[in-house]
Amino acid sequence: MRSVVIVNAGSGGQASVIFDACHAAELPVAGWLSADADAGNPGSGLIRLGDIGLLDNREFVAQFAIIIGAGSAAFRRSLSLKVLSFGGILATVIHPAAVVSQSAEIGSGSFLAANAVAGVRAKIGRFCIVNTGATIDHDNVLDDGVNIAPGVHFAGGVHVGEDAFIGVGASVVPGVRIGARATVGAGAVVIRDVAPDTTVVGNPAKPLVKRYAGISPI
């Protein structure tokens, strides 16, 4: 088993949750890489190995299993694909308090937090995040790069396109399709399909309409 290296970006919150899950699952963690100068240490006593420039070093990448600890789908995707292009391995981290059906599929580089649920025949793609207490029920499909915030609940047969983001506490009824790069706002109740690159909010969820002060949008 290769030791895990966590790439930390931004405030470091996501990387900290991943490190905690690694610790709970007794996965060896070699250290972390910083994406910027302001990134904080994601875990007490965890060693900073350097910055993300090390992911351009094939010898370094070959030694470890890498997981990208960042909420940004574009960031996770770009660095994950770089690791794979060098023949590297992406770490898949599942907190032992998560519930994963024996028929569920979890892609490389993805993370399931404590009390997350991946139901019967659920398919979770590569470099996805399923955060604390989120439930991905039977026959759900999450394409690569999807980020599911804490407390989200999906009924059966939901399909979420690449790099979409589902906000805290949102709920989705059975059979809905959410398009690539769409955003579902916190607490939204989604009862119909969401087009790609669209933001929906509210109950029932509707597309967010931008208002322009003093200027008609038409």
Backbone as numpy.savetxt, mean C-alpha at the origin, in Angstrom:
# Nx Ny Nz CAx CAy CAz Cx Cy Cz
16.54 -17.25 4.07 15.69 -16.05 4.07 16.57 -14.80 4.07
16.34 -13.92 3.11 17.10 -12.66 3.08 16.55 -11.71 4.14
17.44 -10.95 4.74 17.01 -9.91 5.67 16.30 -8.80 4.90
15.36 -8.15 5.58 14.55 -7.11 4.97 15.24 -5.76 5.10
15.17 -4.96 4.05 15.56 -3.56 4.11 14.31 -2.73 3.80
14.03 -1.78 4.68 12.85 -0.92 4.55 13.27 0.43 3.99
12.65 0.85 2.92 12.90 2.19 2.38 11.91 3.15 3.01
12.44 4.18 3.64 11.63 5.13 4.40 11.54 6.45 3.65
10.31 6.95 3.50 10.09 8.22 2.81 9.17 9.10 3.63
9.30 10.39 3.47 8.39 11.33 4.13 8.52 11.27 5.64
7.36 11.25 6.33 7.35 11.28 7.79 7.84 9.98 8.39
7.80 8.92 7.62 8.28 7.63 8.12 7.22 6.80 8.80
5.97 7.27 8.83 4.92 6.53 9.51 4.70 5.15 8.92
4.60 5.07 7.60 4.35 3.77 6.97 5.51 2.82 7.21
6.74 3.34 7.11 7.91 2.50 7.35 7.93 1.99 8.78
7.50 2.81 9.72 7.46 2.39 11.13 6.48 1.25 11.34
5.31 1.34 10.68 4.30 0.28 10.79 4.83 -1.02 10.18
5.54 -0.91 9.06 6.12 -2.09 8.44 7.18 -2.71 9.34
8.02 -1.88 9.93 9.04 -2.40 10.84 8.41 -3.12 12.02
7.34 -2.55 12.57 6.65 -3.19 13.69 6.10 -4.56 13.27
5.56 -4.64 12.06 5.03 -5.92 11.57 6.16 -6.93 11.37
7.29 -6.48 10.85 8.45 -7.38 10.70 8.87 -7.93 12.05
8.92 -7.06 13.05 9.30 -7.47 14.40 8.31 -8.50 14.94
7.02 -8.24 14.76 5.99 -9.16 15.26 6.05 -10.50 14.55
6.40 -10.48 13.26 6.47 -11.70 12.47 7.83 -12.38 12.56
8.73 -11.79 13.34 10.08 -12.32 13.53 10.85 -12.41 12.22
10.63 -11.40 11.36 11.42 -11.30 10.14 12.68 -10.51 10.43
13.83 -10.99 9.98 15.07 -10.24 10.21 15.10 -8.97 9.38
15.44 -7.86 10.03 15.52 -6.57 9.34 16.96 -6.07 9.43
17.57 -5.89 8.26 18.97 -5.46 8.23 19.12 -3.98 8.52
18.10 -3.17 8.13 18.19 -1.74 8.34 17.25 -1.01 7.41
17.50 0.28 7.24 16.61 1.09 6.42 17.40 2.05 5.54
16.75 2.47 4.47 17.29 3.48 3.57 16.41 4.71 3.64
17.02 5.87 3.55 16.24 7.11 3.60 16.07 7.67 2.19
14.84 8.10 1.92 14.55 8.70 0.62 14.88 10.19 0.61
14.91 10.83 1.77 15.24 12.25 1.84 15.87 12.55 3.20
16.42 13.74 3.32 17.17 14.11 4.52 16.30 14.20 5.76
14.99 14.41 5.59 14.09 14.58 6.73 13.50 13.27 7.24
13.79 12.15 6.55 13.21 10.87 6.96 13.76 10.45 8.31
12.85 10.11 9.23 13.26 9.69 10.57 13.43 8.19 10.66
14.13 7.74 11.68 14.36 6.32 11.90 13.02 5.61 12.16
12.67 4.61 11.36 11.37 3.94 11.55 11.30 2.98 12.72
12.44 2.72 13.38 12.41 1.79 14.50 13.58 1.97 15.44
13.33 1.86 16.72 14.38 2.01 17.71 15.50 1.01 17.48
16.71 1.52 17.37 17.86 0.65 17.18 18.08 0.18 15.76
17.20 0.56 14.84 17.34 0.13 13.45 18.45 0.93 12.78
19.26 0.27 12.02 20.45 0.88 11.43 20.11 1.52 10.08
20.55 2.78 9.91 20.43 3.42 8.60 21.59 2.95 7.74
21.27 2.32 6.62 22.29 1.77 5.74 22.77 2.76 4.70
21.98 3.82 4.47 22.34 4.82 3.48 21.08 5.41 2.86
21.24 6.06 1.70 20.07 6.62 1.04 19.63 5.71 -0.11
18.57 6.12 -0.79 17.98 5.22 -1.80 18.88 5.05 -3.02
19.95 5.81 -3.09 20.92 5.58 -4.16 21.49 4.18 -4.14
21.45 3.53 -2.97 21.95 2.16 -2.87 21.12 1.19 -3.70
19.88 1.57 -4.05 19.06 0.69 -4.88 19.55 0.66 -6.32
20.51 1.52 -6.67 21.15 1.46 -7.98 22.36 0.53 -7.97
22.69 -0.01 -6.80 23.83 -0.90 -6.64 23.33 -2.35 -6.68
23.61 -3.04 -7.77 23.11 -4.40 -7.93 23.60 -5.35 -6.84
24.82 -5.16 -6.39 25.36 -6.02 -5.35 24.59 -5.82 -4.04
24.25 -4.58 -3.73 23.46 -4.32 -2.52 22.07 -4.94 -2.65
21.42 -4.69 -3.78 20.06 -5.21 -3.97 20.02 -6.73 -3.88
21.07 -7.39 -4.36 21.10 -8.85 -4.36 21.18 -9.46 -2.97
21.55 -8.66 -1.96 21.74 -9.19 -0.62 20.46 -9.25 0.21
19.46 -8.43 -0.15 18.34 -8.20 0.75 17.00 -8.38 0.04
15.93 -8.43 0.85 14.56 -8.32 0.35 14.09 -6.91 0.67
13.68 -6.18 -0.33 13.40 -4.75 -0.19 11.90 -4.51 -0.12
11.47 -3.64 0.78 10.08 -3.19 0.80 10.06 -1.67 0.92
9.18 -1.04 0.15 9.12 0.42 0.09 8.06 0.91 1.07
8.49 1.63 2.10 7.58 2.13 3.13 7.14 3.55 2.85
6.21 3.70 1.92 5.73 5.03 1.54 4.30 4.95 1.06
3.51 5.98 1.36 2.12 6.02 0.92 1.97 6.33 -0.55
2.93 7.04 -1.13 2.84 7.44 -2.53 2.94 6.23 -3.45
1.89 6.01 -4.25 1.89 4.88 -5.17 2.99 5.02 -6.22
3.19 6.23 -6.73 4.21 6.44 -7.76 5.59 6.12 -7.22
5.84 6.52 -5.97 7.14 6.26 -5.36 7.34 4.77 -5.14
6.32 4.09 -4.58 6.45 2.65 -4.35 6.66 1.91 -5.66
5.91 2.30 -6.67 5.99 1.62 -7.96 7.38 1.81 -8.58
7.86 3.03 -8.64 9.12 3.29 -9.34 10.28 2.56 -8.67
10.35 2.59 -7.35 11.47 1.94 -6.67 11.31 0.42 -6.68
10.09 -0.07 -6.55 9.87 -1.52 -6.60 10.26 -2.08 -7.96
9.87 -1.40 -9.03 10.22 -1.87 -10.37 11.72 -1.78 -10.62
12.36 -0.79 -10.01 13.83 -0.71 -10.13 14.48 -1.93 -9.49
14.04 -2.28 -8.29 14.58 -3.46 -7.60 14.39 -4.71 -8.46
13.20 -4.87 -9.01 12.92 -6.06 -9.83 13.75 -6.06 -11.11
13.98 -4.88 -11.69 14.75 -4.80 -12.93 16.20 -5.22 -12.71
16.68 -5.09 -11.48 18.04 -5.51 -11.14 18.09 -6.97 -10.68
16.96 -7.67 -10.81 16.93 -9.05 -10.37 16.76 -9.21 -8.88
16.36 -8.14 -8.19 16.20 -8.19 -6.75 14.87 -8.79 -6.33
14.70 -8.90 -5.02 13.50 -9.48 -4.42 12.79 -8.41 -3.61
11.48 -8.35 -3.78 10.65 -7.48 -2.95 10.12 -8.27 -1.76
10.28 -7.73 -0.56 9.75 -8.38 0.64 8.24 -8.20 0.70
7.55 -9.27 1.03 6.11 -9.21 1.31 5.96 -9.38 2.82
5.38 -8.36 3.47 5.31 -8.36 4.94 3.86 -8.44 5.37
3.54 -9.45 6.16 2.18 -9.66 6.67 2.24 -9.74 8.19
1.60 -8.82 8.86 1.57 -8.84 10.31 0.90 -10.14 10.77
1.43 -10.80 11.80 0.81 -12.05 12.26 -0.62 -11.90 12.76
-1.03 -10.66 13.07 -2.42 -10.43 13.49 -3.35 -10.19 12.32
-2.82 -10.21 11.08 -3.68 -10.15 9.90 -4.33 -11.51 9.67
-5.47 -11.50 8.99 -6.18 -12.75 8.66 -6.17 -12.90 7.14
-5.52 -13.96 6.67 -5.36 -14.17 5.24 -5.90 -15.55 4.88
-6.91 -15.58 4.03 -7.46 -16.85 3.59 -6.41 -17.68 2.88
-6.53 -19.01 3.02 -5.59 -19.90 2.34 -5.71 -19.80 0.82
-6.83 -19.27 0.33 -7.02 -19.13 -1.11 -6.69 -17.72 -1.61
-6.31 -16.83 -0.71 -5.96 -15.47 -1.12 -4.56 -15.45 -1.74
-4.32 -14.47 -2.60 -3.01 -14.29 -3.23 -2.48 -12.90 -2.88
-1.24 -12.85 -2.42 -0.62 -11.58 -2.02 0.62 -11.37 -2.88
0.69 -10.25 -3.60 1.80 -9.98 -4.49 3.07 -9.55 -3.76
4.18 -9.65 -4.46 5.48 -9.29 -3.89 5.54 -7.80 -3.58
6.20 -7.46 -2.49 6.35 -6.07 -2.10 5.16 -5.47 -1.42
4.11 -6.28 -1.15 2.91 -5.76 -0.51 3.01 -5.90 1.01
2.15 -5.14 1.69 2.15 -5.10 3.16 0.73 -5.19 3.67
0.51 -6.11 4.63 -0.77 -6.22 5.33 -0.52 -5.95 6.80
-1.20 -4.94 7.34 -1.00 -4.52 8.72 -1.83 -5.37 9.68
-1.68 -5.08 10.96 -2.40 -5.80 12.00 -3.91 -5.68 11.79
-4.60 -6.81 11.93 -6.07 -6.91 11.83 -6.60 -6.64 10.43
-5.73 -6.56 9.45 -6.19 -6.53 8.06 -6.73 -7.92 7.70
-7.67 -7.97 6.76 -8.26 -9.23 6.33 -8.20 -9.33 4.81
-7.68 -10.45 4.33 -7.74 -10.78 2.90 -8.59 -12.03 2.78
-9.79 -11.89 2.25 -10.78 -12.96 2.27 -10.57 -14.02 1.22
-11.54 -14.90 1.13 -11.49 -16.04 0.21 -11.32 -15.57 -1.23
-10.33 -16.11 -1.90 -10.01 -15.83 -3.31 -9.68 -14.36 -3.57
-9.37 -13.60 -2.53 -8.92 -12.22 -2.74 -7.56 -12.24 -3.45
-7.37 -11.29 -4.36 -6.10 -11.18 -5.08 -5.55 -9.77 -4.87
-4.46 -9.70 -4.16 -3.80 -8.42 -3.86 -2.52 -8.37 -4.66
-2.38 -7.34 -5.47 -1.25 -7.25 -6.39 0.06 -6.89 -5.72
1.02 -6.52 -6.54 2.34 -6.16 -6.05 2.33 -4.75 -5.43
3.27 -4.56 -4.49 3.49 -3.28 -3.79 2.19 -2.55 -3.43
1.25 -3.32 -2.88 0.02 -2.76 -2.31 0.19 -2.56 -0.81
-0.67 -1.72 -0.25 -0.76 -1.54 1.20 -2.20 -1.82 1.62
-2.37 -2.71 2.60 -3.67 -2.92 3.23 -3.47 -2.61 4.71
-3.93 -1.46 5.11 -3.57 -0.94 6.43 -4.43 -1.53 7.55
-4.17 -1.03 8.74 -4.71 -1.58 9.98 -6.23 -1.70 9.95
-6.72 -2.91 10.20 -8.15 -3.13 10.33 -8.95 -3.04 9.05
-8.30 -3.00 7.91 -9.02 -2.95 6.63 -9.43 -4.35 6.22
-10.62 -4.49 5.65 -11.10 -5.81 5.24 -11.32 -5.86 3.74
-10.62 -6.79 3.11 -10.71 -7.03 1.67 -11.41 -8.37 1.53
-12.70 -8.35 1.24 -13.52 -9.55 1.35 -13.36 -10.47 0.14
-14.20 -11.48 0.08 -14.05 -12.55 -0.91 -14.08 -12.00 -2.33
-13.22 -12.57 -3.16 -13.17 -12.29 -4.60 -12.84 -10.84 -4.94
-12.26 -10.12 -4.01 -11.77 -8.78 -4.32 -10.48 -8.88 -5.13
-10.23 -7.89 -5.98 -8.99 -7.80 -6.74 -8.41 -6.40 -6.53
-7.20 -6.34 -6.04 -6.46 -5.08 -5.96 -5.31 -5.17 -6.95
-5.32 -4.30 -7.95 -4.21 -4.28 -8.89 -2.97 -3.67 -8.23
-1.84 -3.73 -8.92 -0.57 -3.27 -8.35 -0.67 -1.83 -7.83
-0.04 -1.59 -6.68 0.14 -0.24 -6.18 -1.01 0.35 -5.40
-2.07 -0.41 -5.17 -3.24 0.12 -4.45 -2.89 0.36 -2.98
-3.40 1.45 -2.43 -3.19 1.80 -1.02 -4.54 1.86 -0.32
-4.75 0.94 0.64 -5.99 0.87 1.40 -5.73 1.40 2.80
-6.37 2.48 3.19 -6.14 3.13 4.48 -6.79 2.33 5.61
-6.47 2.67 6.87 -7.07 1.94 8.00 -8.59 2.01 8.01
-9.19 0.89 8.43 -10.63 0.85 8.65 -11.49 0.82 7.42
-10.93 0.57 6.26 -11.70 0.45 5.03 -12.39 -0.92 5.00
-13.59 -0.96 4.45 -14.31 -2.23 4.34 -14.86 -2.41 2.93
-14.43 -3.49 2.29 -14.92 -3.86 0.97 -15.82 -5.07 1.10
-17.00 -5.03 0.48 -17.82 -6.23 0.33 -17.22 -7.09 -0.79
-17.90 -8.16 -1.16 -17.34 -9.10 -2.12 -17.28 -8.56 -3.54
-16.32 -9.08 -4.30 -16.25 -8.82 -5.73 -15.85 -7.42 -6.14
-15.21 -6.67 -5.26 -14.75 -5.32 -5.61 -13.43 -5.42 -6.37
-13.26 -4.57 -7.39 -12.03 -4.53 -8.18 -11.48 -3.10 -8.14
-10.22 -2.98 -7.74 -9.59 -1.66 -7.63 -8.39 -1.60 -8.58
-8.37 -0.57 -9.42 -7.32 -0.43 -10.42 -6.01 0.06 -9.84
-4.97 0.00 -10.66 -3.61 0.33 -10.25 -3.51 1.70 -9.59
-2.74 1.72 -8.49 -2.34 2.96 -7.82 -3.49 3.77 -7.26
-4.67 3.17 -7.13 -5.79 3.88 -6.50 -5.55 4.00 -5.00
-6.19 4.99 -4.39 -6.10 5.22 -2.94 -7.50 5.24 -2.35
-7.69 4.45 -1.29 -8.98 4.38 -0.61 -8.80 4.93 0.80
-9.49 6.03 1.12 -9.27 6.77 2.36 -9.83 6.08 3.59
-9.42 6.58 4.74 -9.76 6.00 6.05 -11.27 5.80 6.20
-11.66 4.59 6.59 -13.05 4.31 6.93 -14.01 4.27 5.78
-13.54 4.26 4.55 -14.45 4.17 3.40 -15.05 2.76 3.31
-16.24 2.68 2.70 -16.91 1.40 2.51 -17.31 1.27 1.04
-17.24 0.04 0.52 -17.56 -0.19 -0.89 -18.50 -1.39 -0.97
-19.61 -1.22 -1.67 -20.61 -2.28 -1.79 -20.15 -3.33 -2.81
-20.83 -4.50 -2.85 -20.37 -5.59 -3.72 -20.32 -5.22 -5.20
-19.30 -5.76 -5.86 -19.22 -5.71 -7.31 -18.78 -4.40 -7.92
-18.44 -3.42 -7.12 -18.03 -2.10 -7.65 -16.63 -2.18 -8.23
-16.39 -1.40 -9.29 -15.06 -1.25 -9.88 -14.57 0.18 -9.64
-13.38 0.29 -9.11 -12.75 1.58 -8.86 -11.56 1.69 -9.79
-11.53 2.75 -10.59 -10.55 2.85 -11.65 -9.14 3.16 -11.18
-8.20 2.96 -12.08 -6.79 3.23 -11.79 -6.59 4.68 -11.37
-5.77 4.85 -10.35 -5.36 6.16 -9.83 -6.51 6.98 -9.25
-7.65 6.35 -9.05 -8.78 7.04 -8.41 -8.49 7.23 -6.93
-9.19 8.20 -6.34 -9.11 8.45 -4.90 -10.51 8.40 -4.31
-10.68 7.61 -3.27 -11.93 7.56 -2.52 -11.69 8.24 -1.19
-12.46 9.29 -0.91 -12.26 10.09 0.29 -12.58 9.33 1.57
-12.03 9.83 2.68 -12.26 9.22 3.99 -13.75 9.16 4.30
-14.20 8.02 4.77 -15.59 7.85 5.16 -16.59 7.74 4.03
-16.13 7.75 2.80 -17.05 7.67 1.66 -17.74 6.31 1.60
-18.96 6.30 1.07 -19.70 5.05 0.86 -19.89 4.91 -0.65
-19.18 3.98 -1.23 -19.14 3.84 -2.69 -20.17 2.79 -3.11
-21.18 3.22 -3.88 -22.25 2.31 -4.29 -22.30 2.14 -5.81
-21.43 2.84 -6.53 -21.37 2.68 -7.99 -19.92 2.80 -8.44
-19.65 2.40 -9.67 -18.29 2.40 -10.19 -17.67 3.80 -10.15
-16.35 3.83 -9.99 -15.58 5.08 -9.97 -14.64 5.07 -11.16
-14.68 6.12 -11.97 -13.84 6.19 -13.17 -12.37 6.39 -12.79
-11.46 5.99 -13.66 -10.04 6.24 -13.40 -9.77 7.73 -13.20
-8.75 8.02 -12.38 -8.28 9.39 -12.16 -9.36 10.31 -11.61
-10.31 9.75 -10.88 -11.42 10.51 -10.31 -11.35 10.47 -8.79
-11.73 11.57 -8.14 -11.85 11.61 -6.69 -13.33 11.64 -6.33
-13.74 10.72 -5.45 -15.13 10.71 -4.99 -15.16 10.86 -3.47
-16.21 11.53 -2.99 -16.36 11.77 -1.56 -17.84 11.66 -1.19
-18.11 11.45 0.11 -19.46 11.54 0.60 -20.21 10.22 0.67
-21.49 10.33 1.08 -22.38 9.18 1.23 -23.74 9.54 0.62
-24.06 8.97 -0.54 -23.22 8.08 -1.36 -22.10 8.86 -2.05
-21.03 8.18 -2.36 -19.86 8.85 -2.93 -20.16 9.41 -4.31
-19.74 10.66 -4.51 -19.91 11.33 -5.80 -18.61 12.03 -6.17
-18.39 12.27 -7.46 -17.16 12.95 -7.87 -17.03 14.32 -7.21
-15.83 14.62 -6.81 -15.54 15.92 -6.19 -15.56 17.00 -7.25
-16.34 18.06 -7.01 -16.45 19.16 -7.96 -15.65 20.34 -7.44
-14.71 20.81 -8.26 -13.90 21.95 -7.87 -14.70 23.24 -8.08
-14.60 24.15 -7.13 -15.27 25.44 -7.24 -14.22 26.53 -7.37
-14.50 27.47 -8.25 -13.55 28.54 -8.53 -14.18 29.87 -8.11
-13.52 30.54 -7.18 -14.07 31.80 -6.64 -14.22 32.84 -7.74
-15.47 33.27 -7.97 -15.74 34.35 -8.90 -15.65 33.97 -10.36
-15.36 32.69 -10.65 -15.20 32.29 -12.03 -16.07 31.07 -12.29
-16.88 31.13 -13.31 -17.69 29.98 -13.67 -16.81 28.90 -14.30
-16.93 27.65 -13.88 -16.11 26.58 -14.46 -16.58 26.18 -15.85
-17.70 26.77 -16.33 -18.22 26.40 -17.67 -17.85 27.47 -18.69
